[in-house]
Amino acid sequence: MKELAGKLDAKGMKFALVVSRFNSFFTEQLLKGSQDCFVRHGGDENDLTLIRVPGANDIPNVVQKLAVSKQYDAILAMGAVIQGATPHADLIENTVARALSQISLAYSVPVINSIIAAENLEQVIERAGSKMGNKGWDGVMAAIELVAVLRQI
């Protein structure tokens, strides 16, 4: 049996990082985690392009434009959506997740959803660099592996 597996080596890869300004206290931690992961796995920081958007709901529009450009091996979406008293957060989370998946498939580029969807501040803190890790770091790890696998197919 032949097995294809991605090596965690980012050398020569180009990633776009789309980061929401909303909840920037948390999204900046995701950004730091993603940059750290990329460089620690052999990537050159000059091969990262950062694009800031107002909020998570604005991410898919930019991601689609980046996907169309065919300039990036992977695109990462980073944001933090916290549930409030209304179902608005659920609407944003579902709409954005669905759009990112559709863009990835339509343009054959890995689009990694590193948007934290949390019920409260404690959950966001846990996922932005505390006991549950850093979803920015995790997203880059997934992107590196996925790009490496896709290059073998």
N, C-alpha and C positions, 0 to 999 in steps of 0.2 A: 504494500500500500504506500502510495506517495502522499506525503503530508506537507502542506505549506504552513509555515508559521512565521510571524513577523518578529524580526529582531528589534530590540529597543535601542535603535541607533538613529538619531535624527539628522545625522550629517547629510547635508545637501537638500534637506527638506525645506519647503517654504510654507509657512502657516500665516493665516490671517486671524487676528484676535478681535472679535467684535464684542465690545464691553459696554454695558449699560451704565449711564451716569447715576440713574436712580438707585438709591441704597448704596452709594459709592463707598461708604465705610466698609461694606462687605465685598463689593465688586473689585475694589482695589486689592484686596487680599487674594481674590481669585486670580487676578492679573499677575500678581507677584509669584504666586504658586505656579502658574503656567509658564512664565518666563524662566523661573528656576529649573523646572523640570526639563524644558527644551534644551537649555544650555548644559545641564548635567548629563543629558543623554547625547551629547555630541553636536547639538545644533549650534549654529552661529546666530547670535542675537540680531544680526543684521538681516537675517532671513525671516524675521517676524515683522508683520505689519499690524499696527494697532489702529483700530477704528472705533471711536467712541460715538455712542448714540444716546438719545435722551432716556429711553426706557426699554424694558424687555420687549414690549410690543413693537418697537421699531427695529428690532434686530433682523427679522426675516427679510425685509426689503433690502437691507445692506448686504446680507448674506447672499441673496439671489444675484445682486449686481456683481459681487465678488466671484460667485460660481460661474457666471456667464463669462467673466474675464479669462478664465482658465489659467490664471497666474499662480494659483496656490495648490499645493498638494492636499491641504486640509484647511477647513475653516472652523474656528471654535466660537461658540456663542456663550457669553458669560453675563449673568445677571442674578438678581435676587428678588424673588416675588414672595411677599409675606401675606398670608391670609389675614384679612381684616373682618369686619362685621358683616360685609356683604360678599356675594359670590364673585366679585370682580376678579380676584386673584385666580380663581379656578378658570375663569374664561380666558384670561391672558395665558396661563400655563398651558392649557389645552390647545389653544389656537396657535401659539408660538411653536410648541412641540410638533404639532401636525405639519405646520409650514416648513420647519427645518428638515423634517424627514422627507417631505415631498421635494424640496430643493435638492437634497443630497441625491435622491434617486433620479431626478430629472436631468441633472447635470453631471452625474457620475463623479462626484467629488465628496469625500467624507466631510460631513457637517456634524460636529460634535456638540451635543446639547449639554453645556455645563452651567445651565441656569438652575440655581437653587430654588426649589419650590418648597416653602416651609409653612407650617401652621403658626409658628411664633418665633420671636427673636432668638430664643435659646437654640432652636434647630438650625437657624441660619449661622449662628456663631459656631456651632459644632461642625458645620460643613464648609466653613470659610477659613479653616486653618486650625481648629482645635481638635477635640477628641475623635471626630468622625473624618478627619483628614481635610484635604483641600480639593474641592471639586475642579478648580482650575488645573491643578497638578494632575488629577485623575483624567481629565479631559485630554490633556496633552499626551499622557501615556497611551490612552486609547487611540488617539490620532496617529502617533508614531507607529504603533503596532498595525493599525489598519492600513496605513499607507504602504508599509513594508509588505504586507500580505498582498495588497492589490497590485503592487509592482511585480509580483511573482506570477500573477494570473495572466 
